[in-house]
Amino acid sequence: MVDPASPRLNPLRTMPNLLTIARICLAPFLVTAILEREFTLGFALFLGAGLTDALDGALARILQQRTMLGQYLDPVADKLLLSTLFLVLTHMGLIPARVTVLVFGRDLGILLVAALLYAAAGRREFKPSWFGKANTVAQVTAVAVVLLEQSYPAQWVMWLRPVSLDVTMVLTVASGLHYAWLVTQRTGPAVPNGHGPAAK
């Protein structure tokens, strides 16, 4: 029996996290469509995944239902989807290997540094920088354009493909360096009062 004095549960409370989980579940279907060269379907599924990404963040803000699970799950879903697609598209010869190597090198480097920081000093929060957000947008755009070109090889799409890949490489390197700079700024050694070097 429901206690009438208890607060009413918002049926949309878990919707942002459910949308994030749905994006993760889309990954195998998207990969299958690409491997079977069903690029129109793959492009549509990728747009659907992008829509869930936009909706889960918007709903979390509107409903004020930001949870710790959502904060960790959302970037994991994005990285899982994008990293898998870069690997698959590189395997099919649609994205140069150098782009995927840079993308994976940056992400693995960040994961390694985060693990070392956690082991050495406990959990540390690093909010996404503008470089990181721009890099994600560039990666999403590059994957979308590569998929679109396979089913709609218009002139502007063919022109945009190498541009989006070049921008992705530049922002991948820039965001990785910026992250490294942030780490050095936020984890520098603390100097006890009166024991630091004299100012010059």
Buried (B, 14 or more C-beta within 10 A) or exposed (E): EEEEEEEEEEEEEBBBBBBBBBBBEBBEBBBBBBEEEBBEBBBBBBEBBBEBBEBBBEBBEEEEBEEEEBEEBBBEBBBEBBBBBBBBBBEEEBBBEEBBBBBBEBBEEBEEBBEEBEEEEEEEEBEEBEBBEBBBEBBBBBBBBBBBBBBEEEEEBEEBBEEBBEBBBBBBBBBBEBBBEBBEEEBEEEEEEEEEEEEE
